[in-house]
């Protein structure tokens, strides 16, 4: 647990009190009592139990994971083809009951999935609710396997079905908070979010995994992971999906839905900064999966410590003090000030003369950096202001922090925005 004095990390997520905003997402790390006990000892505020279904249990394939790696060989994303829990329902429920008694200050959310039948959803919801969970998460997101059986994202991609399933569960469990877990494999995340609200959900969990193939085994000529010579599409998660998740959370928040339903944010969260960014965009708490699978449960110590330090440095007493503060600055592209201008400035005292800024600008941008020879020898990289468009590519490729600054230009021009087309479908729908 985080023992550093300072801000209070306790928070409320859809009316559920949590000792901190960090929950483990529904996945292999939350599939049994022994795992969850270890997670709670490490300091996690809650867990979403691996998705439960009615017996008989599913049969999972081996192997199950395909990995997408960065240039340094480090995994930046996992594509999994695992399905929901393959353990009998009654065993899972008994373990949940025991943990609720042993860890009364921690949160256990029951994740459930069923076929599109009223009795199936209601019966399963009641059984899991009776185990003592503090809330239910409806899995409308799995893009493989269960989807092909008419569940998961097959429901999440059909707003009317997601609304109906949500309503069935809400009717069955009364005041118990219900979260609808949304699939990112849609054109507009607002549509399923609004469906969940109409169905009575008190919270949204998003995003679920992205439908994908992580790579191809060129020896066996099959998608990875390879199962008996063949492979399949699966659900992609990890730090590489964070930008997608941030966008979708921001869309929901800036259209006012975060004021009516709590957001439990998921997608590439592995550090305190990731968590803070999602909270700043309107999330009430965050869920973590891939980072825990890659680095272990104790990463929560660093996340809690880092978030506490961030909050203390900015005099935030609690999560609510900065939740949603960035939402007001998320606008449509047409609302950006097109007369705002910045130019790159390269600090010679920090430059290591690697030349990456010049290469990036010369080959990938606007040929706005020239190379000069210093009187004492060596190279100097100089920005040509008349050619610089302020794209900031040079700043991103520079390996030295603060070596390249993007400095605003006082041009005296009034704010200029691009007029939206009068037939913009999103704006017509809002009107």
GIQUIMO-V678291 format. One record per residue. N is the residue number from 1. SS is DSSP state (A for helix, B for strand, O for the rest). NEAR is the number of other ideal C-beta (glycine too) atoms within 8 Angstrom. Layout:
BEGIN
n={N	N}
ss={SS	SS}
near={NEAR	NEAR}
END
This chain:
BEGIN
n={1	2	3	4	5	6	7	8	9	10	11	12	13	14	15	16	17	18	19	20	21	22	23	24	25	26	27	28	29	30	31	32	33	34	35	36	37	38	39	40	41	42	43	44	45	46	47	48	49	50	51	52	53	54	55	56	57	58	59	60	61	62	63	64	65	66	67	68	69	70	71	72	73	74	75	76	77	78	79	80	81	82	83	84	85	86	87	88	89	90	91	92	93	94	95	96	97	98	99	100	101	102	103	104	105	106	107	108	109	110	111	112	113	114	115	116	117	118	119	120	121	122	123	124	125	126	127	128	129	130	131	132	133	134	135	136	137	138	139	140	141	142	143	144	145	146	147	148	149	150	151	152	153	154	155	156	157	158	159	160	161	162	163	164	165	166	167	168	169	170	171	172	173	174	175	176	177	178	179	180	181	182	183	184	185	186	187	188	189	190	191	192	193	194	195	196	197	198	199	200	201	202	203	204	205	206	207	208	209	210	211	212	213	214	215	216	217	218	219	220	221	222	223	224	225	226	227	228	229	230	231	232	233	234	235	236	237	238	239	240	241	242	243	244	245	246	247	248	249	250	251	252	253	254	255	256	257	258	259	260	261	262	263	264	265	266	267	268	269	270	271	272	273	274	275	276	277	278	279	280	281	282	283	284	285	286	287	288	289	290	291	292	293	294	295	296	297	298	299	300	301	302	303	304	305	306	307	308	309	310	311	312	313	314	315	316	317	318	319	320	321	322	323	324	325	326	327	328	329	330	331	332	333	334	335	336	337	338	339	340	341	342	343	344	345	346	347	348	349	350	351	352	353	354	355	356	357	358	359	360	361	362	363	364	365	366	367	368	369	370	371	372	373	374	375	376	377	378	379	380	381	382	383	384	385	386	387	388	389	390	391	392	393	394	395	396	397	398	399	400	401	402	403	404	405	406	407	408	409	410	411	412	413	414	415	416	417	418	419	420	421	422	423	424	425	426	427	428	429	430	431}
ss={O	O	O	O	O	O	O	B	O	O	B	B	B	O	O	B	B	B	O	O	O	B	B	B	O	O	O	A	A	A	O	O	A	A	A	A	A	A	A	A	A	A	O	O	O	B	B	B	B	B	B	B	O	O	O	O	O	O	O	O	O	O	O	O	B	B	B	B	B	O	O	O	O	O	B	B	B	B	B	B	O	O	O	O	O	O	O	O	A	A	A	A	A	A	A	A	A	A	A	A	A	A	O	O	O	O	B	B	B	B	B	B	O	O	O	O	O	A	A	A	A	A	A	A	A	A	A	A	A	O	O	O	O	O	B	B	B	B	B	O	O	O	O	O	O	O	A	A	A	O	O	O	A	A	A	A	O	O	A	A	A	A	A	A	A	A	A	A	A	A	A	A	A	O	O	O	B	B	B	B	B	O	O	O	O	O	O	O	A	A	A	A	A	A	A	A	A	A	A	O	O	O	B	B	B	B	O	O	O	B	B	B	O	O	O	B	B	O	O	O	O	B	B	O	O	O	B	O	O	B	O	O	O	B	B	B	B	O	A	A	A	A	A	A	A	A	A	A	A	A	A	A	A	A	O	O	A	A	A	O	O	B	B	B	B	B	O	O	O	O	O	A	A	A	A	A	A	A	A	A	O	O	O	O	B	B	B	B	O	A	A	A	A	A	A	O	O	O	A	A	A	A	A	A	A	A	A	A	A	A	A	A	A	O	O	O	O	B	A	A	A	O	O	O	O	O	A	A	A	O	O	O	A	A	A	O	O	O	O	O	O	B	B	B	B	B	O	O	O	O	O	O	O	O	O	A	A	A	A	A	A	A	A	A	O	O	O	O	B	B	B	B	B	O	O	O	O	O	B	B	B	B	B	O	O	O	O	O	O	O	O	O	A	A	A	A	A	O	O	O	O	O	O	B	B	B	B	B	O	O	O	O	O	O	O	O	O	O	O	O	O	O	O	O	A	A	A	A	A	A	O}
near={5	10	4	7	3	7	9	5	14	9	13	8	13	13	7	12	6	14	7	13	15	15	17	17	10	14	10	7	12	14	10	8	8	6	10	15	11	9	15	12	6	10	13	14	13	14	15	14	16	12	12	15	13	7	7	2	10	10	5	8	8	5	7	9	10	15	11	13	8	7	3	5	5	6	10	9	14	15	16	11	17	8	10	12	12	8	9	7	13	7	8	14	13	9	11	15	10	9	14	12	7	7	8	6	4	12	13	14	17	15	15	16	13	12	7	10	7	6	6	11	14	12	9	13	14	10	10	14	12	7	12	8	14	9	14	17	16	15	16	15	16	18	15	14	10	14	12	7	8	8	13	16	14	13	13	16	9	8	9	7	10	16	12	10	15	16	11	12	15	11	8	11	12	4	4	10	12	16	17	17	16	18	16	16	9	11	3	6	13	10	10	16	14	10	14	15	11	8	14	10	14	10	16	16	13	19	15	17	15	12	11	10	11	13	9	8	11	5	4	7	6	10	14	13	11	12	11	4	6	8	12	8	9	15	15	15	13	13	11	9	16	11	7	11	16	12	8	13	15	13	10	16	16	9	8	7	13	13	4	6	13	13	14	18	15	14	13	13	14	11	10	13	8	13	14	11	10	14	17	12	15	14	14	14	16	15	14	16	13	13	13	14	10	7	8	5	11	9	12	15	11	10	14	15	11	11	13	13	11	12	14	10	6	7	5	11	7	11	13	6	8	12	11	11	7	10	13	5	5	9	6	5	6	8	6	9	7	7	9	8	8	10	11	17	9	13	10	6	4	8	11	7	7	5	9	9	15	11	9	12	14	9	6	6	12	8	8	11	15	7	10	8	8	8	4	4	5	7	9	10	14	9	11	10	6	4	8	11	7	9	6	9	10	14	11	6	10	10	6	8	3	7	10	12	8	11	8	7	7	4	6	3	5	4	6	8	9	8	5	8	5	4	5	8	6	7	8	8	6	6	4}
END
